[in-house]
Amino acid sequence: MIYDCAIIGGGPAGLNAALLLGRARRNVVLFDNNKPRNAVTHASHGFLTQDGVTPAEFRRIAYEEVLRYPSVKHHPAEVTDIRKLHDGFLITSGEDEPIQSRKLLITTGLKETLPDIPGIKELYGKSLFYCPYCDGWELRDQPLFVLSDNPNVYHLAKLLYNWSRDLVICTNGRSVLTDEQKRMLASRHIIVSEQKVAAFHGSEGKLRQVEFTDGSRIDRTGGFVTPQWAPQVAFRQELGYDTTDLGGILTDGTGKSTVPGLFAAGEASTGVPSQLIVSAAAGTTVAASINLELTEEEFKF
């Protein structure tokens, strides 16, 4: 059997794309290795009708809905190889037989690497987060700590001021803020520290103190950190697609890559993390583009 579309990635973009293509009566195979980036998160927010849903519950509901459509098949496996064919793609996963599809959609998202600081992994997703829109409400009016050596930390500090006026901004040993930016933050009583963090202290996922390399400590109950981001999977060598400056798969406004028949959606194309609802919407948009391309090909003489 040759599938109309193979989708690699079972996050919100891939699942929503599978839903739309299944409803369009397309034969779809969805590869998902069940390693979502947000697995450590206790709840996801900002998705209308699903605000506060756990990642596990979101996936359960999504798969229940998607697999109602008989033309959608689920392969709980990791893709190990992809080959471009003249009229499609050949996808290999584990020890299974290779699967052929006319179109390929990559929605594998990003993987994140946290700073190598003791205690951070135990707290991440519980009292330390990345996205203010996702978790700022839960930390409102608390004494917060922000760890980032990215120049965008100035924007992040201003953004977080909407949720808490008790902010400590730490650039972890780097000088990434200008003097003018420091003065502006100080005028709002936002503390800026360029010390390096030695450890995060807490228990049961709750931050209690931040320790610096000089031995000093400050009390904090939550905060935000900026991880390093990289594509979850990379088949650039095999497929030859162009990438963005951030490492995502370069696409046009409809999700088409520079390789005929190859599409990308969500974080796999933007190269930056996004909310569930944004990725899901991207999956719908790209799925419609895929269905249109398949339709036009079927009506060619």
C-alpha positions, -999 to +999 in steps of 0.1 A: +000+000+000+012+035-008-001+061+017-013+095+006+008+111+035+032+100+062+033+122+092+064+120+115+056+134+149+026+129+172+025+164+188-004+188+183+007+197+148+010+162+136-022+150+153-043+179+140-029+173+105-038+136+108-073+145+119-080+168+090-065+144+064-085+115+079-117+135+075-106+142+039-105+104+034-068+103+029-047+073+038-024+085+065+003+068+086+014+087+117+047+079+133+051+088+169+079+077+193+059+090+223+086+114+235+068+147+236+089+178+246+062+188+272+061+155+290+076+171+321+049+197+322+021+192+348-005+211+327-008+229+294-026+262+291-039+286+266-058+260+245-095+269+244-116+241+259-084+223+271-069+249+295-051+230+322-050+197+305-021+174+312+001+164+282-008+127+287-046+135+287-043+157+257-026+129+237-052+104+249-081+125+238-064+134+205-056+099+195-091+088+205-105+113+181-079+109+153-081+071+152-119+072+147-111+077+110-103+043+095-079+057+069-055+069+097-029+044+109-008+048+140+028+035+141+043+040+177+078+039+164+108+061+157+117+068+121+153+058+114+156+065+077+139+084+049+146+082+012+133+105-015+117+086-044+108+099-078+071+100-068+072+101-030+091+089+000+103+056+016+102+057+054+119+031+077+112+027+114+129+001+135+125-034+123+093-028+104+090-030+066+096+004+049+065+024+042+059+044+010+039+076+009+032+102-018+037+132+006+056+136+038+049+159+067+075+165+095+061+178+128+086+164+152+092+197+170+122+206+192+143+191+219+155+213+247+188+213+266+187+229+301+216+247+316+239+223+335+229+234+370+221+211+399+185+210+408+171+225+376+158+193+361+138+184+392+121+217+392+116+222+354+079+219+344+068+222+380+080+256+393+105+266+366+092+271+331+099+285+297+068+302+284+051+331+304+019+327+284+017+290+294+026+293+331+027+330+341-008+330+355+001+301+380+031+321+392+014+355+394+024+378+423+051+354+434+089+362+439+103+350+406+137+342+392+146+344+355+177+327+342+188+335+307+220+345+290+201+354+258+198+391+249+160+386+246+160+384+284+152+421+284+120+415+265+112+385+288+117+406+319+093+433+307+068+407+297+069+390+331+063+423+348+026+418+339+025+387+362+048+397+390+065+429+402+090+409+423+116+398+397+153+389+398+169+386+364+201+366+362+223+364+331+244+336+345+278+352+343+273+369+309+268+406+302+239+407+277+220+437+289+230+473+279+234+500+305+202+516+293+183+483+297+196+478+332+185+514+341+151+508+327+146+475+347+160+492+378+134+520+374+108+492+378+126+478+408+136+447+388+169+433+401+196+423+376+224+399+385+253+388+363+265+362+388+266+325+379+241+302+394+255+273+414+223+254+422+186+255+425+172+243+458+137+230+465+116+199+471+087+181+455+091+203+424+088+235+443+116+261+441+127+275+475+161+291+469+187+300+442+223+296+452+251+316+434+287+306+430+298+331+457+278+311+482+250+336+486+213+326+483+180+343+476+145+330+483+123+325+452+092+303+447+092+300+409+107+313+377+116+309+341+147+296+322+158+297+286+169+263+273+189+257+241+167+245+213+175+220+185+153+200+160+140+168+175+150+149+143+171+160+114+169+144+079+185+172+060+213+151+047+189+124+034+163+148+020+182+180+011+157+205+024+168+241+032+166+254+068+159+287+085+185+306+105+171+289+136+175+254+122+138+248+113+128+233+079+123+263+056+087+264+043+064+288+025+032+300+039+014+267+032+040+244+048+058+234+016+095+229+019+121+233-008+118+196-015+088+186-037+063+166-016+079+175+017+060+196+042+067+208+077+045+223+105+048+236+140+081+239+157+098+217+131+094+246+106+097+276+129+126+264+150+112+281+181+089+266+208+052+274+205+019+268+224-002+238+218-029+258+201-005+274+177+011+241+166-023+225+162-035+254+140-003+250+119-010+213+115-045+221+101-032+247+077-005+224+063-028+194+061-052+214+039-022+223+017-013+187+014-048+176+005-050+204-021-018+192-037-029+156-038-062+167-053-046+187-081-023+158-089-052+135-092-069+158-117-039+161-140-042+145-175 
